Each structure stands twice: as C-alpha cells, then as structure tokens.
C-alpha cells in the first residue's frame, strides 16, 4: 500500500498549486492517481495522471480543484478502479492560504 500526502496546510484556494507525494506504489505500468471529492464513487474524479511503469515514488504538482469542497487523492491500480491507497482529506475554500 502506497502512502500519499498533500503538502501544505491542506486548505487551498481554487486553482492554487498543490504538491502531492506518493511513496511505495507497486509500479505497475497503468497505475494512476486521481483527485476526487471525499465520499465520491471511484469513477468520479476531477484530475488524474498515470504514475508510470516501474515508478514507485512520485511527486505530482497540479492545480487545486476549482469547485469548493473536501477532496482526497487516490491511487488506483492497472488502469482500473482497484483502490490501493488514498491521502487524508484537504479542502478547497475561498479563503485558502
């Protein structure tokens, strides 16, 4: 199981840059990271990126979602919806940092 963390105070403005770090992924060719609302179904996500074949540790810099809410980052395996791990929650608010 990978460990996924979102850097910072976990309260972002819409579109603000976020740095996500994943450590300990299985390294499958089609493993992928998503940003999704907390509690949303596996197929409901806003942003995604493939981790990369053989890549077990990765840093992903991406904009925070534009919609306000509570989000998490999820690691799915082999281009499917088998959940390996997820980050703790973070928020997107008007206030932000």
Backbone as XML, in Angstrom:
<?xml version="1.0"?>
<chain id="A" units="angstrom">
  <residue number="1" name="UNK">
    <atom name="N" x="0.844" y="-1.185" z="0.000"/>
    <atom name="CA" x="0.000" y="0.000" z="0.000"/>
    <atom name="C" x="0.881" y="1.237" z="0.000"/>
  </residue>
  <residue number="2" name="UNK">
    <atom name="N" x="0.599" y="2.148" z="-0.902"/>
    <atom name="CA" x="1.369" y="3.392" z="-1.005"/>
    <atom name="C" x="0.931" y="4.385" z="0.067"/>
  </residue>
  <residue number="3" name="UNK">
    <atom name="N" x="1.792" y="5.347" z="0.329"/>
    <atom name="CA" x="1.475" y="6.472" z="1.197"/>
    <atom name="C" x="1.357" y="7.700" z="0.314"/>
  </residue>
  <residue number="4" name="UNK">
    <atom name="N" x="0.241" y="8.426" z="0.446"/>
    <atom name="CA" x="0.003" y="9.617" z="-0.359"/>
    <atom name="C" x="-0.198" y="10.798" z="0.583"/>
  </residue>
  <residue number="5" name="UNK">
    <atom name="N" x="0.569" y="11.875" z="0.346"/>
    <atom name="CA" x="0.443" y="13.074" z="1.164"/>
    <atom name="C" x="0.273" y="14.296" z="0.270"/>
  </residue>
  <residue number="6" name="UNK">
    <atom name="N" x="-0.439" y="15.270" z="0.787"/>
    <atom name="CA" x="-0.606" y="16.560" z="0.130"/>
    <atom name="C" x="0.134" y="17.572" z="0.992"/>
  </residue>
  <residue number="7" name="UNK">
    <atom name="N" x="1.081" y="18.302" z="0.385"/>
    <atom name="CA" x="1.909" y="19.234" z="1.143"/>
    <atom name="C" x="1.130" y="20.493" z="1.502"/>
  </residue>
  <residue number="8" name="UNK">
    <atom name="N" x="1.513" y="21.116" z="2.585"/>
    <atom name="CA" x="0.937" y="22.394" z="2.974"/>
    <atom name="C" x="-0.043" y="22.265" z="4.113"/>
  </residue>
  <residue number="9" name="UNK">
    <atom name="N" x="-0.819" y="23.337" z="4.308"/>
    <atom name="CA" x="-1.754" y="23.358" z="5.437"/>
    <atom name="C" x="-3.108" y="22.740" z="5.087"/>
  </residue>
  <residue number="10" name="UNK">
    <atom name="N" x="-3.219" y="22.164" z="3.888"/>
    <atom name="CA" x="-4.387" y="21.402" z="3.440"/>
    <atom name="C" x="-5.642" y="22.255" z="3.266"/>
  </residue>
  <residue number="11" name="UNK">
    <atom name="N" x="-5.458" y="23.549" z="3.051"/>
    <atom name="CA" x="-6.558" y="24.459" z="2.767"/>
    <atom name="C" x="-6.130" y="25.320" z="1.581"/>
  </residue>
  <residue number="12" name="UNK">
    <atom name="N" x="-6.662" y="25.013" z="0.398"/>
    <atom name="CA" x="-6.216" y="25.649" z="-0.838"/>
    <atom name="C" x="-7.288" y="26.551" z="-1.420"/>
  </residue>
  <residue number="13" name="UNK">
    <atom name="N" x="-6.855" y="27.549" z="-2.174"/>
    <atom name="CA" x="-7.760" y="28.361" z="-2.978"/>
    <atom name="C" x="-8.004" y="27.612" z="-4.284"/>
  </residue>
  <residue number="14" name="UNK">
    <atom name="N" x="-9.139" y="27.805" z="-4.926"/>
    <atom name="CA" x="-9.377" y="27.166" z="-6.222"/>
    <atom name="C" x="-8.259" y="27.496" z="-7.214"/>
  </residue>
  <residue number="15" name="UNK">
    <atom name="N" x="-7.704" y="26.474" z="-7.849"/>
    <atom name="CA" x="-6.653" y="26.653" z="-8.842"/>
    <atom name="C" x="-5.254" y="26.826" z="-8.284"/>
  </residue>
  <residue number="16" name="UNK">
    <atom name="N" x="-5.125" y="26.928" z="-6.973"/>
    <atom name="CA" x="-3.804" y="27.079" z="-6.356"/>
    <atom name="C" x="-2.986" y="25.800" z="-6.561"/>
  </residue>
  <residue number="17" name="UNK">
    <atom name="N" x="-1.695" y="25.945" z="-6.748"/>
    <atom name="CA" x="-0.814" y="24.798" z="-6.974"/>
    <atom name="C" x="-0.725" y="23.918" z="-5.724"/>
  </residue>
  <residue number="18" name="UNK">
    <atom name="N" x="-0.882" y="22.613" z="-5.923"/>
    <atom name="CA" x="-0.749" y="21.627" z="-4.845"/>
    <atom name="C" x="0.382" y="20.671" z="-5.203"/>
  </residue>
  <residue number="19" name="UNK">
    <atom name="N" x="1.130" y="20.246" z="-4.196"/>
    <atom name="CA" x="2.166" y="19.244" z="-4.392"/>
    <atom name="C" x="1.752" y="17.968" z="-3.673"/>
  </residue>
  <residue number="20" name="UNK">
    <atom name="N" x="1.620" y="16.902" z="-4.454"/>
    <atom name="CA" x="1.187" y="15.603" z="-3.946"/>
    <atom name="C" x="2.369" y="14.650" z="-4.053"/>
  </residue>
  <residue number="21" name="UNK">
    <atom name="N" x="2.647" y="13.923" z="-2.983"/>
    <atom name="CA" x="3.745" y="12.965" z="-2.974"/>
    <atom name="C" x="3.208" y="11.572" z="-2.689"/>
  </residue>
  <residue number="22" name="UNK">
    <atom name="N" x="3.633" y="10.626" z="-3.518"/>
    <atom name="CA" x="3.255" y="9.229" z="-3.345"/>
    <atom name="C" x="4.529" y="8.423" z="-3.156"/>
  </residue>
  <residue number="23" name="UNK">
    <atom name="N" x="4.541" y="7.550" z="-2.153"/>
    <atom name="CA" x="5.698" y="6.707" z="-1.858"/>
    <atom name="C" x="5.224" y="5.267" z="-1.703"/>
  </residue>
  <residue number="24" name="UNK">
    <atom name="N" x="5.906" y="4.342" z="-2.360"/>
    <atom name="CA" x="5.619" y="2.921" z="-2.167"/>
    <atom name="C" x="4.562" y="2.334" z="-3.066"/>
  </residue>
  <residue number="25" name="UNK">
    <atom name="N" x="4.384" y="2.908" z="-4.245"/>
    <atom name="CA" x="3.425" y="2.364" z="-5.217"/>
    <atom name="C" x="3.945" y="1.037" z="-5.760"/>
  </residue>
  <residue number="26" name="UNK">
    <atom name="N" x="3.067" y="0.145" z="-6.228"/>
    <atom name="CA" x="3.516" y="-1.118" z="-6.813"/>
    <atom name="C" x="4.329" y="-0.937" z="-8.108"/>
  </residue>
  <residue number="27" name="UNK">
    <atom name="N" x="4.147" y="0.203" z="-8.795"/>
    <atom name="CA" x="4.930" y="0.455" z="-10.004"/>
    <atom name="C" x="4.389" y="-0.184" z="-11.267"/>
  </residue>
  <residue number="28" name="UNK">
    <atom name="N" x="3.102" y="-0.550" z="-11.276"/>
    <atom name="CA" x="2.500" y="-1.110" z="-12.491"/>
    <atom name="C" x="2.448" y="-0.049" z="-13.587"/>
  </residue>
  <residue number="29" name="UNK">
    <atom name="N" x="2.490" y="-0.468" z="-14.826"/>
    <atom name="CA" x="2.553" y="0.458" z="-15.956"/>
    <atom name="C" x="1.357" y="1.407" z="-16.023"/>
  </residue>
  <residue number="30" name="UNK">
    <atom name="N" x="0.184" y="0.969" z="-15.591"/>
    <atom name="CA" x="-1.015" y="1.791" z="-15.743"/>
    <atom name="C" x="-1.668" y="2.181" z="-14.415"/>
  </residue>
  <residue number="31" name="UNK">
    <atom name="N" x="-0.874" y="2.235" z="-13.346"/>
    <atom name="CA" x="-1.388" y="2.759" z="-12.080"/>
    <atom name="C" x="-1.612" y="4.256" z="-12.254"/>
  </residue>
  <residue number="32" name="UNK">
    <atom name="N" x="-2.630" y="4.791" z="-11.565"/>
    <atom name="CA" x="-2.938" y="6.200" z="-11.758"/>
    <atom name="C" x="-3.439" y="6.866" z="-10.492"/>
  </residue>
  <residue number="33" name="UNK">
    <atom name="N" x="-3.145" y="8.156" z="-10.382"/>
    <atom name="CA" x="-3.568" y="8.982" z="-9.256"/>
    <atom name="C" x="-4.742" y="9.853" z="-9.688"/>
  </residue>
  <residue number="34" name="UNK">
    <atom name="N" x="-5.701" y="10.051" z="-8.786"/>
    <atom name="CA" x="-6.833" y="10.927" z="-9.063"/>
    <atom name="C" x="-7.039" y="11.897" z="-7.907"/>
  </residue>
  <residue number="35" name="UNK">
    <atom name="N" x="-7.675" y="13.017" z="-8.202"/>
    <atom name="CA" x="-8.172" y="13.941" z="-7.183"/>
    <atom name="C" x="-9.690" y="13.844" z="-7.248"/>
  </residue>
  <residue number="36" name="UNK">
    <atom name="N" x="-10.312" y="13.544" z="-6.099"/>
    <atom name="CA" x="-11.763" y="13.337" z="-6.065"/>
    <atom name="C" x="-12.352" y="13.912" z="-4.789"/>
  </residue>
  <residue number="37" name="UNK">
    <atom name="N" x="-13.631" y="14.242" z="-4.847"/>
    <atom name="CA" x="-14.339" y="14.655" z="-3.639"/>
    <atom name="C" x="-14.362" y="13.495" z="-2.640"/>
  </residue>
  <residue number="38" name="UNK">
    <atom name="N" x="-14.184" y="13.810" z="-1.378"/>
    <atom name="CA" x="-14.279" y="12.793" z="-0.333"/>
    <atom name="C" x="-15.669" y="12.165" z="-0.419"/>
  </residue>
  <residue number="39" name="UNK">
    <atom name="N" x="-15.744" y="10.849" z="-0.447"/>
    <atom name="CA" x="-17.008" y="10.127" z="-0.496"/>
    <atom name="C" x="-17.543" y="9.872" z="-1.895"/>
  </residue>
  <residue number="40" name="UNK">
    <atom name="N" x="-16.916" y="10.453" z="-2.918"/>
    <atom name="CA" x="-17.369" y="10.228" z="-4.296"/>
    <atom name="C" x="-17.024" y="8.805" z="-4.723"/>
  </residue>
  <residue number="41" name="UNK">
    <atom name="N" x="-17.780" y="8.269" z="-5.658"/>
    <atom name="CA" x="-17.512" y="6.932" z="-6.172"/>
    <atom name="C" x="-16.193" y="6.879" z="-6.929"/>
  </residue>
  <residue number="42" name="UNK">
    <atom name="N" x="-15.660" y="5.673" z="-7.170"/>
    <atom name="CA" x="-14.361" y="5.526" z="-7.829"/>
    <atom name="C" x="-14.284" y="6.182" z="-9.202"/>
  </residue>
  <residue number="43" name="UNK">
    <atom name="N" x="-15.375" y="6.173" z="-9.947"/>
    <atom name="CA" x="-15.355" y="6.744" z="-11.287"/>
    <atom name="C" x="-15.581" y="8.245" z="-11.315"/>
  </residue>
  <residue number="44" name="UNK">
    <atom name="N" x="-15.736" y="8.851" z="-10.154"/>
    <atom name="CA" x="-15.987" y="10.284" z="-10.069"/>
    <atom name="C" x="-14.723" y="10.983" z="-9.588"/>
  </residue>
  <residue number="45" name="UNK">
    <atom name="N" x="-13.995" y="11.600" z="-10.505"/>
    <atom name="CA" x="-12.759" y="12.296" z="-10.162"/>
    <atom name="C" x="-12.619" y="13.517" z="-11.055"/>
  </residue>
  <residue number="46" name="UNK">
    <atom name="N" x="-11.784" y="14.460" z="-10.622"/>
    <atom name="CA" x="-11.643" y="15.726" z="-11.329"/>
    <atom name="C" x="-10.357" y="15.813" z="-12.135"/>
  </residue>
  <residue number="47" name="UNK">
    <atom name="N" x="-9.289" y="15.255" z="-11.616"/>
    <atom name="CA" x="-7.989" y="15.292" z="-12.272"/>
    <atom name="C" x="-7.359" y="13.916" z="-12.116"/>
  </residue>
  <residue number="48" name="UNK">
    <atom name="N" x="-6.472" y="13.579" z="-13.044"/>
    <atom name="CA" x="-5.793" y="12.299" z="-12.918"/>
    <atom name="C" x="-4.474" y="12.336" z="-13.691"/>
  </residue>
  <residue number="49" name="UNK">
    <atom name="N" x="-3.587" y="11.401" z="-13.326"/>
    <atom name="CA" x="-2.307" y="11.253" z="-14.015"/>
    <atom name="C" x="-1.834" y="9.811" z="-13.829"/>
  </residue>
  <residue number="50" name="UNK">
    <atom name="N" x="-1.225" y="9.238" z="-14.877"/>
    <atom name="CA" x="-0.592" y="7.930" z="-14.723"/>
    <atom name="C" x="0.673" y="8.093" z="-13.889"/>
  </residue>
  <residue number="51" name="UNK">
    <atom name="N" x="0.962" y="7.105" z="-13.045"/>
    <atom name="CA" x="2.155" y="7.132" z="-12.211"/>
    <atom name="C" x="3.393" y="6.844" z="-13.053"/>
  </residue>
  <residue number="52" name="UNK">
    <atom name="N" x="3.321" y="5.842" z="-13.928"/>
    <atom name="CA" x="4.449" y="5.484" z="-14.791"/>
    <atom name="C" x="4.965" y="4.092" z="-14.488"/>
  </residue>
  <residue number="53" name="UNK">
    <atom name="N" x="5.317" y="3.357" z="-15.531"/>
    <atom name="CA" x="5.822" y="1.982" z="-15.382"/>
    <atom name="C" x="7.095" y="1.964" z="-14.549"/>
  </residue>
  <residue number="54" name="UNK">
    <atom name="N" x="7.108" y="1.127" z="-13.533"/>
    <atom name="CA" x="8.279" y="0.982" z="-12.673"/>
    <atom name="C" x="8.463" y="2.103" z="-11.668"/>
  </residue>
  <residue number="55" name="UNK">
    <atom name="N" x="7.573" y="3.085" z="-11.674"/>
    <atom name="CA" x="7.702" y="4.225" z="-10.758"/>
    <atom name="C" x="7.008" y="3.875" z="-9.441"/>
  </residue>
  <residue number="56" name="UNK">
    <atom name="N" x="7.759" y="3.896" z="-8.361"/>
    <atom name="CA" x="7.190" y="3.584" z="-7.048"/>
    <atom name="C" x="7.046" y="4.818" z="-6.164"/>
  </residue>
  <residue number="57" name="UNK">
    <atom name="N" x="7.761" y="5.879" z="-6.488"/>
    <atom name="CA" x="7.664" y="7.147" z="-5.761"/>
    <atom name="C" x="7.458" y="8.257" z="-6.789"/>
  </residue>
  <residue number="58" name="UNK">
    <atom name="N" x="6.533" y="9.179" z="-6.518"/>
    <atom name="CA" x="6.260" y="10.224" z="-7.496"/>
    <atom name="C" x="5.762" y="11.475" z="-6.805"/>
  </residue>
  <residue number="59" name="UNK">
    <atom name="N" x="6.161" y="12.614" z="-7.355"/>
    <atom name="CA" x="5.626" y="13.904" z="-6.937"/>
    <atom name="C" x="4.803" y="14.446" z="-8.090"/>
  </residue>
  <residue number="60" name="UNK">
    <atom name="N" x="3.594" y="14.898" z="-7.791"/>
    <atom name="CA" x="2.678" y="15.433" z="-8.794"/>
    <atom name="C" x="2.264" y="16.828" z="-8.356"/>
  </residue>
  <residue number="61" name="UNK">
    <atom name="N" x="2.572" y="17.807" z="-9.183"/>
    <atom name="CA" x="2.151" y="19.178" z="-8.915"/>
    <atom name="C" x="0.977" y="19.465" z="-9.847"/>
  </residue>
  <residue number="62" name="UNK">
    <atom name="N" x="-0.154" y="19.848" z="-9.271"/>
    <atom name="CA" x="-1.380" y="20.054" z="-10.032"/>
    <atom name="C" x="-2.191" y="21.170" z="-9.378"/>
  </residue>
  <residue number="63" name="UNK">
    <atom name="N" x="-3.040" y="21.841" z="-10.136"/>
    <atom name="CA" x="-3.882" y="22.874" z="-9.522"/>
    <atom name="C" x="-4.955" y="22.249" z="-8.625"/>
  </residue>
  <residue number="64" name="UNK">
    <atom name="N" x="-5.292" y="22.961" z="-7.554"/>
    <atom name="CA" x="-6.412" y="22.546" z="-6.716"/>
    <atom name="C" x="-7.691" y="22.631" z="-7.544"/>
  </residue>
  <residue number="65" name="UNK">
    <atom name="N" x="-8.665" y="21.777" z="-7.249"/>
    <atom name="CA" x="-9.937" y="21.850" z="-7.968"/>
    <atom name="C" x="-10.539" y="23.250" z="-7.891"/>
  </residue>
  <residue number="66" name="UNK">
    <atom name="N" x="-11.333" y="23.598" z="-8.894"/>
    <atom name="CA" x="-11.967" y="24.926" z="-8.922"/>
    <atom name="C" x="-13.214" y="24.986" z="-8.056"/>
  </residue>
  <residue number="67" name="UNK">
    <atom name="N" x="-13.866" y="23.851" z="-7.842"/>
    <atom name="CA" x="-15.069" y="23.810" z="-7.008"/>
    <atom name="C" x="-14.685" y="23.680" z="-5.537"/>
  </residue>
  <residue number="68" name="UNK">
    <atom name="N" x="-15.396" y="24.395" z="-4.690"/>
    <atom name="CA" x="-15.144" y="24.314" z="-3.246"/>
    <atom name="C" x="-15.572" y="22.948" z="-2.725"/>
  </residue>
  <residue number="69" name="UNK">
    <atom name="N" x="-14.863" y="22.450" z="-1.712"/>
    <atom name="CA" x="-15.235" y="21.173" z="-1.118"/>
    <atom name="C" x="-14.070" y="20.500" z="-0.441"/>
  </residue>
  <residue number="70" name="UNK">
    <atom name="N" x="-14.313" y="19.274" z="0.027"/>
    <atom name="CA" x="-13.294" y="18.443" z="0.670"/>
    <atom name="C" x="-12.896" y="17.330" z="-0.294"/>
  </residue>
  <residue number="71" name="UNK">
    <atom name="N" x="-11.602" y="17.191" z="-0.518"/>
    <atom name="CA" x="-11.069" y="16.289" z="-1.528"/>
    <atom name="C" x="-10.044" y="15.338" z="-0.935"/>
  </residue>
  <residue number="72" name="UNK">
    <atom name="N" x="-9.678" y="14.328" z="-1.735"/>
    <atom name="CA" x="-8.598" y="13.401" z="-1.399"/>
    <atom name="C" x="-7.942" y="12.959" z="-2.702"/>
  </residue>
  <residue number="73" name="UNK">
    <atom name="N" x="-6.733" y="12.428" z="-2.580"/>
    <atom name="CA" x="-6.016" y="11.864" z="-3.724"/>
    <atom name="C" x="-6.050" y="10.354" z="-3.574"/>
  </residue>
  <residue number="74" name="UNK">
    <atom name="N" x="-6.346" y="9.651" z="-4.669"/>
    <atom name="CA" x="-6.465" y="8.183" z="-4.641"/>
    <atom name="C" x="-5.512" y="7.559" z="-5.644"/>
  </residue>
  <residue number="75" name="UNK">
    <atom name="N" x="-4.962" y="6.410" z="-5.284"/>
    <atom name="CA" x="-4.129" y="5.612" z="-6.195"/>
    <atom name="C" x="-4.911" y="4.371" z="-6.590"/>
  </residue>
  <residue number="76" name="UNK">
    <atom name="N" x="-5.195" y="4.261" z="-7.896"/>
    <atom name="CA" x="-5.859" y="3.082" z="-8.454"/>
    <atom name="C" x="-4.854" y="2.277" z="-9.257"/>
  </residue>
  <residue number="77" name="UNK">
    <atom name="N" x="-5.057" y="0.955" z="-9.308"/>
    <atom name="CA" x="-4.113" y="0.054" z="-9.961"/>
    <atom name="C" x="-4.566" y="-0.351" z="-11.360"/>
  </residue>
  <residue number="78" name="UNK">
    <atom name="N" x="-3.576" y="-0.519" z="-12.244"/>
    <atom name="CA" x="-3.745" y="-1.162" z="-13.558"/>
    <atom name="C" x="-4.886" y="-0.617" z="-14.412"/>
  </residue>
  <residue number="79" name="UNK">
    <atom name="N" x="-5.000" y="0.703" z="-14.476"/>
    <atom name="CA" x="-5.989" y="1.362" z="-15.330"/>
    <atom name="C" x="-7.428" y="0.989" z="-14.959"/>
  </residue>
  <residue number="80" name="UNK">
    <atom name="N" x="-7.606" y="0.573" z="-13.719"/>
    <atom name="CA" x="-8.937" y="0.185" z="-13.249"/>
    <atom name="C" x="-9.309" y="0.957" z="-12.005"/>
  </residue>
  <residue number="81" name="UNK">
    <atom name="N" x="-10.247" y="0.408" z="-11.245"/>
    <atom name="CA" x="-10.725" y="1.071" z="-10.037"/>
    <atom name="C" x="-10.435" y="0.267" z="-8.768"/>
  </residue>
  <residue number="82" name="UNK">
    <atom name="N" x="-9.338" y="-0.519" z="-8.794"/>
    <atom name="CA" x="-8.887" y="-1.182" z="-7.575"/>
    <atom name="C" x="-8.088" y="-0.164" z="-6.771"/>
  </residue>
  <residue number="83" name="UNK">
    <atom name="N" x="-8.644" y="0.249" z="-5.637"/>
    <atom name="CA" x="-8.027" y="1.282" z="-4.811"/>
    <atom name="C" x="-6.862" y="0.699" z="-4.021"/>
  </residue>
  <residue number="84" name="UNK">
    <atom name="N" x="-5.679" y="1.300" z="-4.188"/>
    <atom name="CA" x="-4.511" y="0.897" z="-3.421"/>
    <atom name="C" x="-4.423" y="1.719" z="-2.141"/>
  </residue>
  <residue number="85" name="UNK">
    <atom name="N" x="-4.595" y="3.024" z="-2.259"/>
    <atom name="CA" x="-4.490" y="3.901" z="-1.093"/>
    <atom name="C" x="-5.071" y="5.269" z="-1.418"/>
  </residue>
  <residue number="86" name="UNK">
    <atom name="N" x="-5.208" y="6.090" z="-0.378"/>
    <atom name="CA" x="-5.676" y="7.454" z="-0.572"/>
    <atom name="C" x="-5.040" y="8.362" z="0.472"/>
  </residue>
  <residue number="87" name="UNK">
    <atom name="N" x="-5.016" y="9.641" z="0.157"/>
    <atom name="CA" x="-4.469" y="10.635" z="1.083"/>
    <atom name="C" x="-5.500" y="10.962" z="2.148"/>
  </residue>
  <residue number="88" name="UNK">
    <atom name="N" x="-5.066" y="11.719" z="3.124"/>
    <atom name="CA" x="-6.013" y="12.325" z="4.039"/>
    <atom name="C" x="-6.745" y="13.434" z="3.294"/>
  </residue>
  <residue number="89" name="UNK">
    <atom name="N" x="-7.817" y="13.955" z="3.866"/>
    <atom name="CA" x="-8.592" y="14.991" z="3.172"/>
    <atom name="C" x="-7.876" y="16.338" z="3.161"/>
  </residue>
  <residue number="90" name="UNK">
    <atom name="N" x="-8.217" y="17.132" z="2.141"/>
    <atom name="CA" x="-7.805" y="18.530" z="2.092"/>
    <atom name="C" x="-8.994" y="19.334" z="1.585"/>
  </residue>
  <residue number="91" name="UNK">
    <atom name="N" x="-8.968" y="20.639" z="1.821"/>
    <atom name="CA" x="-10.107" y="21.493" z="1.484"/>
    <atom name="C" x="-9.748" y="22.511" z="0.420"/>
  </residue>
  <residue number="92" name="UNK">
    <atom name="N" x="-10.746" y="22.852" z="-0.371"/>
    <atom name="CA" x="-10.659" y="23.975" z="-1.295"/>
    <atom name="C" x="-11.724" y="24.969" z="-0.840"/>
  </residue>
  <residue number="93" name="UNK">
    <atom name="N" x="-11.287" y="26.157" z="-0.449"/>
    <atom name="CA" x="-12.179" y="27.181" z="0.063"/>
    <atom name="C" x="-11.850" y="28.525" z="-0.585"/>
  </residue>
  <residue number="94" name="UNK">
    <atom name="N" x="-12.741" y="29.456" z="-0.451"/>
    <atom name="CA" x="-12.480" y="30.814" z="-0.964"/>
    <atom name="C" x="-11.332" y="31.471" z="-0.203"/>
  </residue>
  <residue number="95" name="UNK">
    <atom name="N" x="-11.236" y="31.127" z="1.073"/>
    <atom name="CA" x="-10.233" y="31.736" z="1.933"/>
    <atom name="C" x="-8.835" y="31.234" z="1.582"/>
  </residue>
  <residue number="96" name="UNK">
    <atom name="N" x="-8.654" y="29.919" z="1.530"/>
    <atom name="CA" x="-7.351" y="29.342" z="1.196"/>
    <atom name="C" x="-6.244" y="29.827" z="2.098"/>
  </residue>
  <residue number="97" name="UNK">
    <atom name="N" x="-5.022" y="29.734" z="1.580"/>
    <atom name="CA" x="-3.846" y="30.152" z="2.364"/>
    <atom name="C" x="-3.726" y="31.657" z="2.374"/>
  </residue>
</chain>
